[in-house]
Amino acid sequence: MVVTGLGAITPVGNGVPEFWENLVNGVSGAGPITHFDASLFKTQFACEVKDFDINQYLDRKEARKMDLYTHYAIAVAKEAVEDSGLDVEKEDLNRIGVIFGAGIGGIHTFEEEVSNYYTHLEMGPKFNPFFIPKMISDIAAGQISIMYGFHGPNYATCSACATSTNAIADAFNLIRLGKVNVIVSGGSEAAIFPAGVGGFNAMHALSTRNDDPTRASRPFSASRDGFIMGEGGGCLILEELEHAKARGAKIYAEVAGVGMSADAHHLTASHPEGSVPNL
């Protein structure tokens, strides 16, 4: 299996070229939270996406039917499909699938709808008809398939921080088994909202270095005090090698194999001895 297309919407750049340039130059995506008033929270900073406009990718009316996490998914999928050079009109759409992950999904939509319900309780139950379709974690994969008419396998993976990696692993196996020619794969998240930040604060999982956010991410340091909440999306076009060669696609990389395991140790902490299963 090979990679033939890339897409990225990230806290350090929108689009793969800007994202890569800022990574190479060590630009930090961390800064004060702007999505909501975080002044009463233990953590008041995060890695937010900047200057993102969904109307560059979707009609305004359609965009209103989707959560922010799906907006990011649509944007990166469009960039990746365009980058891959896939001519959708000439492809067998039954053999193109979408496996796109989300660890949480539409948490902002959930917050808004539940808050609206309790704020106007005297009026009886009233919910947006798009509440559930905006919130569920597999809707991003569904919206991508609808956008292009891809009829192949379509679902989400959900495995916390390993979600998008597992999506790629599933894509690898389906392509290896000859089930599909192409899979749009990756993941997106948009959880920098009160429930997301407050929930992780309650677990003591987030860094609280509010005075130094750009240097708070220190995963291998003895002084690490937690991770930084981020958001955005990433997408790969994964393709069977001979299919890619037949259409003259540019090839970024080859995926030679995948592995999945669990250390079965703790909800959030790694095994103290780095123990992994003997596969």
LINVENNOR-V897134 format. One line per field, one symbol per residue. ss: DSSP state (H for helix, E for strand, C for the rest). phi: phi as a letter, one per 20 degrees, with the letter a starting at -180 (. if undefined). burial: I if it has 24 or more other C-alpha atoms within 12 Angstrom, else O. A space follows every 10 residues. Layout:
BEGIN
ss->???
phi->???
burial->???
END
This chain:
BEGIN
ss->CEEEEEEEEE CCEECHHHHH HHHHCCCCCE EECCCCCCCC CCCCEEECCC CCCHHHCCCH HHHCCCCHHH HHHHHHHHHH HHHHCCCHHH CCHHHEEEEE ECCCCCHHHH HHHHHHHHHC HHHCCCCCCC HHHHHCCCHH HHHHHHHHCC CCCEECCCCH HHHHHHHHHH HHHHHHCCCC CEEEEEEEEC CCCHHHHHHH HHCCCECCCC CCHHHCCCCC CCCCCCECCE CEEEEEEEEC HHHHHHCCCC CCEECCCCCC CCCCCCCCCC CCCCCCCCC
phi->.cecbcbbcc fdqdnggfgf ffffemfeee agfdfbfdfe efdccadefd lecfffdcfg ffffecfgff gfffffffff ffffmfegfd eeffdcdccc ebfcneffff gffffffffd gfenfbcffe gffeeffeff fffffffdmf dfgbaddbbl fegfffffff fgffffemfb ebcecqabbb debgffffff ffemeefdff ebffdeebfd efegcpedfc bpbbbcedbf gfffffemff deaddeabbc bceldbfcef ffdmfcfee
burial->IIIIIIIIII IIIIIIOOIO OOOOOOOIII IIIOIOOOOO IIIIIIIIII OIOIOOOOOO OOIOIIIIII IIIIIIIIII IIIIIIOOOO OOIOIIIIII IIIIIIIIII IOIOOOOOOO OOOOOOOOOO IOIIIIIIII IIIIIOOIOI IIIIIIIIOO OOIIIIIIII IIIIIIOOOI IIIIIIIIII IIIIIIIIOI IOOOOIIIII OOIIIIIOOO OOOOOIIIII IIIIIIIIII IOIIOOOOII IOOOIOOOOO OOOOOOOOOO OOOOOOOOO
END
